[in-house]
Amino acid sequence: MTYTFRSVSMLALLLLTSLLTACGFHLRGEMSTGGEIKQMSIAGNDPVYIRHLSRAIERSGININDQAPWRINIVKVERDVDQQTVASAGYFEQRIAMNVAYQLQTSSGLPLSSPVQLTRERYITQNQDAPNAAESEQSIILSELQQELIATTLRRIHNLSEAELSEAAKKARDAAKAQQLENSESDRTTQP
């Protein structure tokens, strides 16, 4: 009887696994969407986030190279843990959030668009008598939020085409030239 139950359980598990993989479901990990961008550099001031983002970008098929024509500049990374409400019996609710702002640029630092803001947050209930467990859970959740933000960033990057980036770069160069001409014109008019 035990042998039959075990066989049926294993068969059901194998069937479920093959159905999930057949429908396209995969556990977290590598993401490769076959985008057009082949090289990119990364800049910013949060080395931990940049390291994780760099690894994910390389696993997705984009080469990280300082001489790449496009750069993703991580403008801001904020990690927030706020106590929201105090509940009864020593439990309280916390809001854990992560905010990232990045901007696509040319290799020379010319912005191709305004900064993109991404935010993810979760609410959890914590026991105030178990501070070590609370810190451990916060760290796990922040890591998961970071993975979600990186995955979102990768999807956005892979949805861009070289033609779109080249057109944005041309517009940005034209706008910078027009601004320089305007500044030099105003300088000439203000001089005696």
QUILINQUI-V744881 format. One record per residue. BURIAL is I if it has 16 or more other C-alpha atoms within 10 Angstrom, else O. Layout:
BEGIN
burial:BURIAL
burial:BURIAL
END
This chain:
BEGIN
burial:O
burial:O
burial:O
burial:O
burial:O
burial:O
burial:O
burial:O
burial:O
burial:O
burial:O
burial:O
burial:O
burial:O
burial:O
burial:O
burial:O
burial:O
burial:O
burial:O
burial:O
burial:O
burial:O
burial:O
burial:O
burial:O
burial:O
burial:O
burial:O
burial:O
burial:I
burial:I
burial:O
burial:O
burial:I
burial:O
burial:I
burial:I
burial:I
burial:I
burial:I
burial:I
burial:I
burial:O
burial:O
burial:O
burial:O
burial:O
burial:I
burial:I
burial:O
burial:O
burial:I
burial:I
burial:O
burial:I
burial:I
burial:I
burial:O
burial:I
burial:I
burial:I
burial:I
burial:I
burial:O
burial:O
burial:O
burial:O
burial:I
burial:I
burial:I
burial:I
burial:I
burial:I
burial:I
burial:O
burial:I
burial:O
burial:O
burial:O
burial:O
burial:O
burial:O
burial:O
burial:O
burial:O
burial:O
burial:O
burial:O
burial:O
burial:O
burial:I
burial:I
burial:I
burial:I
burial:I
burial:I
burial:I
burial:I
burial:I
burial:I
burial:I
burial:I
burial:I
burial:I
burial:I
burial:I
burial:O
burial:O
burial:I
burial:I
burial:I
burial:O
burial:O
burial:I
burial:O
burial:O
burial:I
burial:O
burial:I
burial:O
burial:O
burial:O
burial:O
burial:I
burial:I
burial:O
burial:O
burial:O
burial:O
burial:O
burial:O
burial:O
burial:I
burial:O
burial:O
burial:O
burial:I
burial:O
burial:O
burial:I
burial:I
burial:O
burial:O
burial:I
burial:I
burial:I
burial:I
burial:I
burial:I
burial:I
burial:O
burial:I
burial:I
burial:I
burial:O
burial:I
burial:I
burial:O
burial:O
burial:O
burial:O
burial:O
burial:O
burial:I
burial:O
burial:O
burial:I
burial:I
burial:O
burial:O
burial:I
burial:I
burial:O
burial:O
burial:O
burial:O
burial:O
burial:O
burial:O
burial:O
burial:O
burial:O
burial:O
burial:O
burial:O
burial:O
burial:O
burial:O
burial:O
burial:O
burial:O
END
